[in-house]
């Protein structure tokens, strides 16, 4: 009755025999016969079919729950079997927010693949909220983000301290009176130690400027709203965007001020037509973590990827 349980799972997940058959690369009649044979062995239907709508029966719900456990057990067995072969084979799904997926993660992945070319790596990107959902659902193995307050869900390893800064076009008039506070992107890329001696500014200095913010669901949005609320600022937001690279490009063009992480400039050179300012606020500092779901079996590939991430950010992240 469980010989072809993955057929039932496919129908359940797709909500359609037609789509499930395409996913399984078999004909729809063959899939229908296989499911009917399982139902016959159980002595009860798994699905109720009303026109094009398919719903699970009570027995179907029990079967699906058992099938999911079997699928997890099979996957874990395959992972542990691959671990016995060292890092010659295997797979890994890693994810981060856009700027980390485009700047930091490729460097870590390149180092990992140079040492372990037999391990397949898939890279995904998502905002902070979706990263947590993907980890919880085990759609990804490892993620990099700040993950503050997620210790009940994630096992996290700190890899780098990150500073949130204000980013504005170098051509804006307000810069003329703030020369003692300015930081250029190339100084961050070159790891200029003198940056430590440059004082921060209160965000209220820029309250009359237009702002470019990341959309709700991003950690940067949450931090920006905290800063504005603490200073009783009602910002004029001209753009809400999905990615830091877009907000930086808009700021460079003179469209407004954005908040950006210094990490954005650490691993790859971006627009030079901006100046950056430290922000005098507790929310302007956060710790990046590399993380996996709490309780998840940590494969050798995951352990090695974490080690290389810590090594990479230790060498270039400070």
matplotlib code that plots the C-alpha trace (Angstrom):
import matplotlib.pyplot as plt

x = [0.0, 3.0, 4.9, 4.1, 3.3, 5.1, 2.3, -0.2, 2.0, 2.3, -1.5, -1.9, 0.7, -0.4, -4.1, -4.6, -4.0, -3.0, -0.3, 0.9, 1.3, 3.3, 5.6, 6.0, 6.6, 3.9, 0.5, -2.6, -4.4, -1.3, -1.3, -5.1, -4.7, -1.8, -3.8, -6.9, -4.8, -3.5, -7.1, -8.2, -5.4, -6.5, -10.2, -11.0, -10.7, -7.8, -9.4, -12.8, -13.3, -15.9, -15.4, -11.9, -11.7, -9.8, -9.9, -8.4, -10.6, -10.0, -8.1, -6.3, -5.1, -3.7, -2.0, -0.5, 0.9, 2.5, 3.8, 5.5, 7.2, 8.5, 9.7, 11.6, 13.1, 14.2, 15.8, 17.6, 18.9, 20.2, 21.9, 23.6, 24.6, 26.2, 28.0, 29.6, 31.2, 32.7, 32.2, 32.6, 28.8, 25.8, 23.7, 23.2, 20.6, 21.8, 20.0, 20.4, 18.9, 19.7, 22.9, 24.3, 23.3, 25.0, 28.1, 29.0, 27.6, 29.2, 32.6, 31.8, 30.3, 33.4, 35.7, 33.5, 33.2, 37.0, 37.5, 34.4, 33.3, 31.1, 28.6, 25.8, 24.9, 21.7, 21.5, 18.3, 17.4, 14.6, 13.8, 14.2, 10.6, 10.8, 14.2, 12.8, 9.8, 12.0, 14.2, 11.2, 9.8, 13.3, 13.2, 16.8, 19.6, 21.5, 20.8, 22.7, 20.9, 20.8, 18.4, 18.1, 15.6, 15.2, 17.1, 14.1, 13.8, 17.4, 20.9, 22.9, 26.6, 27.7, 30.0, 30.2, 29.2, 27.3, 26.7, 23.6, 24.5, 22.8, 23.6, 23.1, 24.2, 27.6, 26.0, 23.4, 23.9, 23.5, 26.9, 28.7, 28.2, 28.9, 32.4, 33.7, 31.2, 31.5, 32.7, 33.2, 32.4, 36.0, 37.2, 34.9, 36.1, 39.7, 39.1, 40.4, 41.0, 40.4, 36.7, 36.5, 37.3, 34.6, 31.7, 28.0, 25.2, 21.7, 19.2, 17.2, 19.9, 18.3, 14.6, 13.8, 15.3, 13.3, 13.8, 14.0, 13.1, 13.0, 9.5, 7.9, 9.2, 12.8, 14.9, 16.1, 12.5, 12.0, 15.2, 14.4, 10.9, 12.5, 14.9, 12.2, 9.9, 12.6, 13.3, 9.7, 10.3, 7.6, 9.8, 8.8, 9.2, 9.4, 10.2, 9.6, 11.8, 12.7, 16.5, 19.4, 21.1, 18.0, 17.8, 21.5, 21.1, 18.2, 20.2, 23.2, 20.9, 19.8, 16.3, 16.7, 18.4, 18.5, 19.7, 22.3, 24.6, 28.3, 28.6, 27.1, 30.4, 32.8, 32.9, 32.2, 32.5, 29.2, 28.3, 31.0, 28.6, 27.5, 28.7, 27.8, 27.2, 27.2, 23.9, 23.8, 21.2, 21.3, 19.4, 22.2, 24.2, 23.4, 25.2, 25.0, 24.6, 24.9, 22.0, 20.2, 16.9, 17.2, 17.2, 17.9, 20.6, 23.7, 25.4, 29.2, 28.5, 26.6, 29.3, 32.0, 30.0, 29.6, 33.4, 34.2, 31.7, 33.3, 36.8, 35.8, 34.1, 36.9, 39.4, 37.4, 34.5, 36.2]
y = [0.0, 2.3, 1.0, 4.0, 6.5, 9.3, 9.1, 10.0, 12.7, 14.2, 14.3, 15.8, 18.5, 19.4, 19.2, 17.6, 14.2, 16.0, 18.1, 15.3, 13.0, 15.7, 16.0, 12.3, 11.9, 9.3, 9.3, 10.4, 7.0, 5.2, 7.5, 7.0, 3.2, 3.3, 5.4, 3.3, 0.2, 1.8, 2.7, -0.9, -2.3, 0.1, -0.6, 3.1, 6.1, 8.6, 11.4, 12.8, 13.9, 16.5, 17.7, 19.2, 19.6, 17.0, 16.8, 14.3, 11.9, 11.2, 8.1, 10.2, 12.6, 9.7, 8.2, 11.6, 12.1, 8.6, 9.1, 12.4, 10.7, 8.0, 10.6, 12.4, 9.1, 8.2, 11.6, 11.5, 8.0, 9.2, 12.1, 9.9, 7.5, 10.3, 11.4, 7.9, 8.7, 11.9, 15.0, 13.3, 13.5, 15.2, 18.4, 21.6, 24.4, 27.7, 31.1, 34.7, 38.1, 39.6, 41.5, 38.5, 36.1, 38.4, 39.5, 37.3, 33.8, 33.4, 33.8, 31.2, 28.9, 29.3, 28.3, 25.3, 24.0, 24.3, 21.9, 19.7, 19.7, 16.6, 18.4, 20.1, 23.5, 25.4, 29.1, 30.9, 34.5, 35.8, 38.5, 38.0, 36.7, 34.2, 32.9, 31.9, 30.3, 28.4, 27.1, 26.0, 24.1, 22.6, 24.0, 25.2, 23.7, 26.9, 30.6, 33.7, 36.7, 38.4, 35.8, 37.8, 36.3, 33.0, 30.7, 28.5, 27.8, 28.1, 26.9, 30.0, 30.8, 34.5, 35.3, 39.1, 42.3, 44.6, 48.3, 50.0, 53.3, 56.1, 56.3, 59.4, 60.8, 62.6, 65.5, 66.3, 69.8, 68.4, 66.8, 70.1, 70.6, 67.0, 66.4, 65.3, 62.4, 61.1, 57.6, 56.6, 53.0, 52.4, 53.0, 50.1, 47.9, 48.6, 48.0, 51.5, 51.3, 55.0, 54.4, 53.5, 57.0, 58.7, 59.7, 58.7, 61.1, 61.3, 60.3, 63.4, 65.4, 63.9, 64.2, 66.7, 64.5, 62.0, 58.4, 55.1, 52.1, 48.3, 46.9, 45.4, 41.9, 43.0, 43.4, 46.8, 48.0, 47.1, 48.9, 52.0, 52.3, 51.9, 54.7, 57.0, 56.3, 56.9, 60.3, 61.2, 61.5, 61.0, 60.4, 61.2, 57.9, 58.2, 54.5, 51.1, 48.5, 44.8, 44.9, 46.9, 47.2, 49.0, 51.3, 52.1, 52.8, 55.1, 56.9, 57.3, 58.9, 61.5, 60.1, 60.1, 58.6, 54.9, 52.7, 50.2, 47.6, 48.2, 44.5, 45.6, 47.4, 44.9, 42.2, 43.9, 47.5, 49.2, 52.8, 55.3, 58.3, 58.0, 58.9, 57.0, 58.1, 56.1, 56.3, 57.0, 54.4, 50.9, 49.5, 50.5, 47.4, 43.8, 40.4, 38.2, 34.5, 31.4, 29.2, 25.9, 24.6, 23.6, 19.8, 19.2, 16.6, 18.5, 16.8, 16.9, 19.3, 21.7, 21.6, 22.2, 25.1, 26.7, 26.4, 28.0, 30.8, 31.5, 31.4, 33.7, 36.3, 36.2, 37.0, 39.7, 40.6, 42.7]
z = [0.0, 0.4, -2.7, -4.7, -2.0, -3.9, -6.5, -3.8, -2.5, -5.9, -6.4, -3.0, -3.5, -7.0, -6.3, -9.7, -11.4, -14.6, -13.0, -10.8, -13.9, -15.7, -12.6, -12.4, -16.1, -16.5, -18.2, -16.3, -16.8, -15.4, -12.4, -11.8, -12.0, -9.5, -7.0, -7.4, -6.7, -3.4, -2.5, -3.2, -0.9, 1.8, 1.4, 1.4, -1.0, -0.5, -2.5, -3.2, -6.8, -7.5, -11.1, -11.3, -7.5, -5.5, -1.7, 0.7, 2.7, 6.4, 5.4, 2.8, 5.5, 7.5, 4.5, 3.5, 7.1, 7.0, 3.5, 4.5, 7.4, 5.0, 2.6, 5.3, 6.6, 3.0, 2.4, 5.8, 4.9, 1.6, 3.2, 5.8, 3.1, 1.2, 4.3, 4.5, 1.1, 2.5, 0.4, -3.0, -3.6, -2.1, -2.5, -0.6, -0.9, 0.5, 0.5, 1.6, 0.9, -2.5, -1.7, 0.2, -2.7, -5.2, -3.3, -0.4, -1.1, -4.5, -2.9, -0.3, -2.9, -5.2, -2.3, -1.4, -4.9, -5.5, -2.6, -3.1, -6.8, -6.4, -4.2, -6.1, -4.7, -5.4, -4.5, -3.6, -2.5, -0.4, 2.1, 5.8, 6.4, 3.5, 4.6, 7.9, 6.3, 3.9, 6.7, 8.8, 5.8, 5.1, 1.6, 2.1, 4.2, 5.1, 5.1, 5.9, 7.5, 10.9, 12.5, 15.7, 18.1, 16.2, 18.5, 19.1, 15.3, 14.1, 15.0, 14.1, 14.0, 14.0, 11.1, 10.8, 12.5, 10.1, 10.2, 8.7, 7.0, 5.2, 1.5, -0.6, -3.9, -3.7, -5.6, -2.9, -1.3, 2.2, 1.9, 1.8, 5.5, 6.5, 5.2, 8.6, 8.7, 5.1, 4.1, 0.5, -0.7, -1.8, 1.8, 2.9, 0.1, 1.0, 4.7, 5.7, 9.5, 9.8, 9.3, 13.0, 13.9, 11.9, 14.2, 13.5, 12.7, 14.0, 11.3, 12.0, 10.1, 6.9, 7.9, 5.2, 2.5, 0.4, 1.4, -0.4, 1.8, 1.4, 1.5, 4.6, 5.3, 5.0, 8.2, 6.9, 6.8, 10.4, 11.5, 9.5, 11.1, 14.5, 13.9, 12.5, 15.4, 18.0, 16.5, 15.9, 12.1, 9.5, 6.5, 3.0, 1.2, -2.5, -3.3, -1.6, -3.3, -2.9, -3.1, -1.6, -5.0, -6.4, -3.4, -3.8, -7.6, -6.9, -4.2, -6.6, -9.2, -6.7, -6.0, -2.2, 0.8, 1.5, 4.3, 3.3, 5.0, 4.9, 3.8, 0.4, -0.3, 1.2, -1.4, -4.7, -6.0, -6.6, -7.4, -6.7, -6.9, -3.3, 0.1, 3.3, 6.9, 10.1, 12.0, 15.8, 16.8, 18.3, 15.3, 13.0, 14.2, 13.6, 13.5, 10.4, 11.1, 9.1, 10.1, 9.7, 11.1, 14.7, 15.1, 11.4, 10.7, 9.8, 6.9, 6.3, 3.4, 5.7, 8.3, 5.7, 4.1, 7.6, 8.2, 4.8, 5.4, 8.8, 7.3, 4.3, 6.4, 9.0, 6.3, 4.4, 6.6, 9.2]

ax = plt.figure().add_subplot(projection="3d")
ax.plot(x, y, z, "-o")
ax.set_aspect("equal")
plt.show()
